């Protein structure tokens, strides 16, 4: 995209323009076929068309002014009340619709910080205690709102270590955090124990259920064992839950809920002395698009409890088939417990060298076969978010996975090339600042005047962001790793 880009002198004909936009999508992830394991939550074409039409009905409306668009305020209120009912909120439960899980988490942390300022004005350096596995949106909240995060170790089953959290709490702690479930391994943190700690220390507890808020309740109703985590647990102050995940609404729409208005009131922003008039906003955004609110309302009304139960059963069955198939591959091991519909697996490390596999090399082979692959680190693993639309492709995925494992078995050299090499290096590199520097440089390229290639994860060594990182920093990374290996041998 080099050179000047200006608004065209004359507008393009609508059909030609739409055709050109459709062509732009050819290289995007193929979510309709079920070959993606994150990002998009798809039901079927009928539901997709329903939420599209609902969105378009309110395409121009602005929820900034609830008096001008009372329909949107009514739908937002009903979304909050239905979500509170699903999560066993008390009659006093309140909340707002947001643009996504990150905004819900940002607002919860800002709100609990300001609540502490009101009740404990001596707190000058507020901190939040949370397990290592909690979502990075909490890091963003800390960055924006002047909070210090005290991340604590996990138990061997990847759940939060409550004793470690208790040791981290001090007089400046303004919130505790638990996840239902946490994203990397899909396990639900021990919310009752963390809530008991919160009550003893008189500290609010936020439960991040952005992923689980619209799947765990249905799994529980289906008889699947789900650890307690919602407003039924005394001590839970607030919950974030995304409608654009298992609520099957389009991006971006989420909710953040509180037990009562005494907490939510600290989320509001009000300015009374601006020449433009009195200004009040319940969330971070000023103008709030009406389309996502309307589409989320239509999704919940259109699916109903029967629809959500049906989709949850399909997702649960699909996840079970994946776990069974992956568990039968001797070179792999499953991580975490089947609390939700996340499946995460890694390479077994207790095998002789000729039978071991590099999990990132496996990921490369899956990607070559047209699968969208989410690589993780600490430990190195592959992550699958499973929803109802993935069911038809499970057998194909498992067949490709078995072939990928066979292709890389005993081939340590494959972990030193392609995406596998860079992911492996970055996961092992203790100098995380160097990795951060590389990512920032790629962000600068993507959002700079020339608009760099937006393919972050794949497409070969020269296209993925890890490839660009390697081109610039690979020698330094390898040198650092070699020095560390020499020190280890001493």
N, C-alpha and C positions, 0 to 999 in steps of 0.2 A: 504493500500500500504506500509506495513512495510517491512523493510529489504532493501537490496541492489537491485537496478534495473540497469542493464547494457545492452548495445547494445547486441543483440543475436550473438552468435558465427557465425551462418549461417543465411542467409536471409530466410524468410518464403515464401512459394509459394504464388503467387499473389492472386489466387482465394480464398484460405483459409484465407489469411490475410484480404481481403476485406469482406469476410463473418464475420470474427471476429469483424471488425469495424462496420459492420451493426448491429451486435448484441449489441454492446455498446450503440447504439442509442435507444434501446427499452424503456428506461425510460425518454427520452427527451420529450419536449413539442410537441404535435401533431398538427403542424401548417398546414399540408395539409388538415385536416378535418375542419379547420376554428374555432377550439376551443381555439385558442390563440388570445389575443387582444392587442398584442404588439410584438416587436422583429423581426417578419418576415412579409414581404409584398409579398403575393403570388398571381399570376394571374391564371395560369393553367399549366398543364404539358407541353404543346407546348411551351409556353414562357419560362418556366423553362429550357427546353432542349436547346432552342436557346441561352440563356445567358450562360448556362454551356458550350456549344460548343464554343461560342465566347471567353469565359474565357480561355478555354483549348488551343485555337489557339495561345494565347499569354502567356501561362503559364510560360515560361522561360524568356521572354523579360523583360528588365529593363528600366524604364522611367527616370532613373538617367541621362542617356546620350541621349539627344534628337537628337544628330547628328548620333548616332549609330542606333537608332530605330526611324526613321522619321515617321513611321506609327503611333506610339503611340503619338508623338507630334501632328500629324495632328488630331488624334481622340480627344486628350485633348483640342486642340484649338476649334474644332467643338462643343464639349460638352459645353465649356465655352460660345461660341457665341450663341448656341441654348438656353442655360439657360438665358443669358443676354437678348435675344429677348423675351423669355417668361415673364421675369420680367420687361420688358419695359426699359431696360438699354439704355443709350445714345450710339451713335456710338463709343464713346471713351471707353466704358466699357471693363474692362479686369479682369482676374482672373486666378485661378488655380483649378485643381482637387486635392482633398485631400483624406485621408483615412477614413473620416467620419466626422460627425458634430462636434465632440469634437475638432478635429484638425482644422476644419474651424474656430471655435470660438477662439481657441488658437491663430491661425495665425492672425485673425482680431484684437485681443486685443494687440498682440505683435506689429503689424503693426501700429496701432493707437498710441500706446505708443511711438514708435520710431519716428513717424511723429511729435508728440508733442515735443520730444527731439530736433528735428531739428528746429521747428518753435518757440518753447518756452523753450529755454535752462534753464531758471530759475526754471522750475518745477522739484523739487527734490523728491517729494513724490506723484507721480501720483495716481489719483483715478478715478474710473469709477462709474457713477451713473446709477442704474438700479432698476427696480421693484423687489419686493420680489419673484415674480413668475418666474423670468428669470432662465434659465437652470443652473444647478450646474457646467457645463463646464466653466462658467465664474469664479466660485470659483477656479477651477483648474488653469485657466489662471492667476488669481491673485496670487495663490500659486507659480506658476512657474516663473512669470515675475515681481515679486515685486510690484504688484498693490494693492491698497486698494479698496475694494468694499464698496460702500455706497448704501445698499439695502433700498428701500423706501416702504412705505405702499401701499396697493392696495385700490382701490375704492370698494364700496359694490358689484359691478358687477364683481369683480376679475380682472378688467383691471388696468393698471398702473395709479396711481394718479399723474397727471402732476404737480400739485401744490407742492406736496411733493417732486417730483424730482427737481423742480426749487429751492426749499429751500435747497436741498442737494448740488447743484452745487457750486463750489468755484474756486479759481484761479488755483488750482491743478487738476481740472477735465480734463481728456484727452479724454473721450468718454462718450456718453450716449448709452443706450441699450433699444430696444423695441423688443417685440416678436410677431410673426405672424404665428400661434398663440402661446400663452404660453401653455406649456404642461399640467399642472394640471387640468385646467377646459376648455381648448380649445378655449379661447377667444382671439381676436386680440387686442393688445394694441392700444391706440389712437395715431397712428404714426404721422398724420399731426400735432397734437398739440405738440408732443415731438420733431418733426423735426423743428417746429417753434421756440421752446426753444433752440434747437441746433444752429439754424441760428442766433438767437439774441446773444447768448453767443459765437458764432464762435467755436463751438465744434463739432467734427464728431459724427454722429449717425450710429450705427450698428444695423441692423434689423436681428434678429435671426429667419430665416424662414427655419431652418433645417427640421422642421416638415411640414410646410405649403407651401414651395416653389414650390412643384410639385403637389399640390392639390388645393390650393386657386385659381390660375389662371383658372383652368378648371371649378371649381365651379362658378366662376364669369361668364364664358362664357355660362354656363348652365342657367344663370339668377338668381342664388342664391345670395342674398345680402352679399357682402364681403366688410368690411371697407377698405379704401385705405391704402396701406402699402408699396408698392414696389418703384422702382426708379422713378415712376411718381410723387412721393412726393418730392418736393424740400427740400433739407437738409439731405436726406438719402445718406450716404457716402458709405456704404458697406452692403452686404447681404450674409448670409450663407444659403445654400439650399442643402438638402441631396438627392442624386440620389438613395440611397438604401432604401429610404422610398417609397413615392408615385411615384418616378421615376421608381420603380420596377426593379432596378438593384440589383445584389447580394451585400452582405457586402464585403468590406467596401469602399464606394465611395461617396464623397460629393463635393460641390463646394464652393468657397468663391470668391465673385465678388466685384469690386470697380468701382467707376465712371470713373476713369482714371488712367494712369500710374503714375501720381505724387504721388498717395497713394500706389499702389501696389509695387513700387520700394522699399519701406521700409519693405516689406515682405522678400525680397531676402537675402540669406546669401552668401557672397563671401569671399574666402580666397586666397590670391595671393602668399604667401611666404612659403607654405608647400613644402618640398622636393618631395612629390609625384606629384606635379603639381598644376596648378590653379584649384581651386575647387569652383563650384557655384551650389547652390541648391535653387529652388523656394519655397519649402515647408519644413516641419520639418524633413521628412524622407530623408535619403540619397538614398539608393536603393528604387525604387518605383515599386511595382509589376505591370506588364502590364496587367494581367488578369482582374482586376476590371475596368480599364479604357476601355478595349475592350468590356467587358460585358455591361457596362453602355451605351457605344455608340450603341451597338447592340440593347439594350432595347429601346432606344429612336427611333432609326431608324425602329425597328420592330413594335413598337406600333403605332407610328405616332400620329398626333393630334386626329384622329378619335378614336384610341385605348384608349388614355388617357381620352378623353371625355366619352367614354363608361364606363370605369372603375370608373371614378369620379361619374358618374350618379348612378352606382350601389352602390358605397360606401355611397353616400348621401342618397339614398333611404333606405339603411340598417340602417344608423344612425337615420333616421327619424322614422323607425319602432321601433327601440330600445327606443328612447325617448318617443314615444307614449305609448309603453308597460310599461316602467318603471314609467312614469308619472301617469299611472292608478293604481299603487300600493299605497294604502293610507299611508303606513308606510315609504315611501321613498320620497325623493325630488331630483330633478335635479339641478345641479350646473352649472353656466355659461350660455352662449347663444350659439345658434347653428351656430356659425361663420364658423366652420370647421366640420370635421368628428370625433371629440372626443365627447364621452358621459361620463359624470362623475355624480355619484349620491351618496347621503349620507342618513342617517337616519333622519327622522323628529324628532325634539326635543320638539315640542309643543303638544305632545300627552300624555294621561294619561299613567302611568307606565305599566299598563297591556297591552298596545298596542304598546309600544316602542320596537325597535329592536336595537341590537348592530351591527353596520355595519361590524365589523371585524368578528363577529360570523356568519353573513350572508356569508362573504367571505370564512370562513372555510367550510361551507356547500356546497358552489359552487365548491370549490376545491375538496371536497370528491366526487363530481359528475363528475370529470374529466375536469373541466375548469381551464385554466390558469388565475389566478386572480392577478391584480395589485392593491395593497392596497396603499392608500395615507394618509397623515396626514395634519393637520392645514388647513382645517378641515378633520376629518376622513371620508374617502370616498373610492369608488371603481371606477377605471378608465378603460375606454374601448377605445382603438384606433381601429377605424372601417375601414376596407378596403373591397374591392369588394368580397373577398373570404369568408367573414363572413355571407353573405346573406342567404345561405341555412340553417344556424343553429340558426337564430334569434328566431324562435318559440320555439326551444328546450331550448335555453338560458332563455327566459322569463318564460317558464314553470318551469324550475329548480329554477329560482330566486323567483317565487311566492311560491314554496314549501319551499325554504330556509327561506324566510321571515316568513311564517306560523310556521315553526319549531322553530324559535328563538323568536317569538313574546312574550313579557312579561317575557322572561327568562333571567333576568339580570345575573343569575349565569353562563350562557354560555359565557359571556364576561370575565369571570374570569378563563377560562381554555383554553388549546390549544394555537394555534397561536393567537387567538383573545386576550387572556390575555396579551401576550407579546407586540403585536402591540399597544394595548390600553395603557399599561404602558409606553412604549417608547414615544408615542405621547403626553402623559400627563406630562412626566418628564421634569421639567424645567432645571435640571442639564444636559445639552446636552453633556457636556464633558464625563459624565459617559457612555452615549450611544455610543459616539465616541470610548471610550476605549474598549467597548465590541466588536464593529465592527472591530477595529484594531486587537484584539485578534483572531477573526474568520479569518481575512485575513491572519494572521500569521499561523494559522492552515492549511488553504487551500494551501498556497504557501510554507509551510515548507517542510522539507525533507521527511515527511511521507505522504504528499499530502492529506489533509483532505477532507471530503465529500463536494463536490461542490454544494450541494442543498441549496441555500441561503434562499428560501422563504417557502418551504413546506416540506411535508413528515413526519409530526408528530413532537411532542415536542422535541424529542432527535435529529432530523436530521436538521431541518431548523436552520438558523443562529439565529433567534430570540429564538429558543429553547435553543441553546447553551448559548446565552446571559443570558437567564433566569436561567439556571442551575448554572451559575457562579455568576450572579449579582442580581438575582430575589429578594433575601431577602433584599439586600441593597436598591433596587428600591422601594419595598413595604414599607420599613421603612421610606424612604424619603417621599413617598406619604402620609403616615400616619401622619408624622410630619407636612407636609404642610396642611393637613386637620384639624389638631388640631389648627394650627395657624389661619386658616380661620375662624374656629368656635369662636375663641376668639374675 
